[in-house]
Amino acid sequence: MRGKVWLVGAGPADPGLFTLKGRKILQEADVVVYDALVGRAILDMIPDSAEIIYAGKRAGNHTLRQEETNQILLQEALKGKKVVRLKGGDPFVFGRGGEELELLAEHQIPFEVVPGVTSAFAVPAYNGIPVTHRDFCSSVHVITGHRRKDLSYDIDFEALVRTKGTLVFLMGISSLADICRGLMDAGMEETMPAAVLERGTTAAQRRVIATVATLPSECEKNQIQTPAIIVVGKVCELAETFSWFEKRPLAGVRVMVTRPREQMHDLSERLRQEGAEVLEMPAIRTVPVYEDDADKERAELLDEALDCLENGGYDWLIFTSPAGVRIFFKRLYERKDMRILSGIKIAVIGEGSRKALRSYGLRADFMPDTYDGENLGRQLAGILPEGSRILIPRAAAGNQELIEELKKVPEVQITDAASYDTKYVSSRLPEEEQALENADADYVLFTSASCVRGFAAGSGRNDFSGVRAICIGRQTQTAAEELGMQTRTSLKATMDSMIDCLKDAVREGIK
Ligand code: SAH
């Protein structure tokens, strides 16, 4: 059976600019071949089951690499795989998309092309520069600034100047001075506004606005790096009036979130809406005991607890995390049905667990005013009658303060049933692994103490004094402080409160 290749544009970097179609196809891929310019958050959408191949290009050895990439696409498709060739921006805009299809066409491999948002237009937009404007120009041109092997350019500067249109140069930073000189020699006025836009749509986005005469020296002063595009034309003047990207509360802030992957997206999405660039580190993963062959004993204990629940053996059920709720109900439905809960009271540690419970059609009977184990235990113990029988299906090695507080109820019977474990996972993406190692972010958000430990284990280093941690609660904070991190703790144990805490830190000017 023949496979198929999808040539997919990933957009300039911001995951919000990746198309819905591209995302859907990516999630069904068997093999993903990606480039250096594909945004990190987009790489995070690659399913765990897919094989990942890096086809990044390094200046200088283009030809060989390109042929190798073409071969990989062909060979994987011949194996019957669904191959996604993921490229920065749009695959047909200086993306060599055409070249990659030639070999496939020759071998009658079926393929599709999914266009992407090109950096040529999106990066100016993220900098407040409309590439066309009726008052200033009537055309826009996209040009490669790349030099040939003999160092000459394929650019007809006279023709470009005559168009009076906006000129967008990709791959032009190393030739910036030559391009500006070429345009002026061809008759462009020295006062023509021009811009260099660096790392567009990421938290590190920067721009230099100058004139075609001063742009090279201004860029040198500002140490502009790649990837960046050059825009020449009167529309560049509008950048200061129309800029919007950096006006959002968390603009320019790079945040790392380390939550179990399954629950991560909600928090990331909210941070992105506030303007942050989010790196998702799947530092830990929750594994139900009944899905782990190495955990048979604990799985049996959990099942025994369910039998006991069915036979009226418990009065209260306590949940201490949303994952705990989901994992408990999954097993309950596999083995029994909802009726075993009739007459049972339910307590939750906080808002997240309460919501998770609600999704099963159940209301919590009790929730403490401060969301941590100690408060849950103490406040609940205050209302429980003597001899209460309590089941707590939760993470293995859960917090002991909860148990200590509940034990103060006379004759109480507590079953602390491990329903899941948190496992450390390392990333399959070399740059992600590296980002974790370097704690390559302005802030790291921790939503549990085990996330802190997962992050530490994954980073493989000893000094965490440079890490600015935003913690969800006291236990998380303690874990982060033990590692020497700089910490801040949100007022409440909710995502909103964590985001507020981060905003406070940013407002106080640390970053
Ligand atoms: N197919 C891509 C362009 C590939 S050529 C697209 O449609 O966007 C690579 C060049 O694109 C880089 O040298 C740089 O000029 C530009 N580029 C890509 N992503 C960029 C980004 N996020 N910010 C600034 N320039 C970018």
Boltz pocket constraint, residues with backbone or C-beta under 6 A from the ligand:
constraints:
  - pocket:
      binder: B
      contacts: [[A, 11], [A, 12], [A, 13], [A, 37], [A, 87], [A, 88], [A, 89], [A, 90], [A, 91], [A, 92], [A, 93], [A, 94], [A, 95], [A, 117], [A, 118], [A, 119], [A, 120], [A, 123], [A, 169], [A, 170], [A, 171], [A, 172], [A, 197], [A, 198], [A, 199], [A, 200], [A, 201], [A, 202], [A, 226], [A, 227], [A, 228], [A, 229], [A, 230]]
      max_distance: 6.0
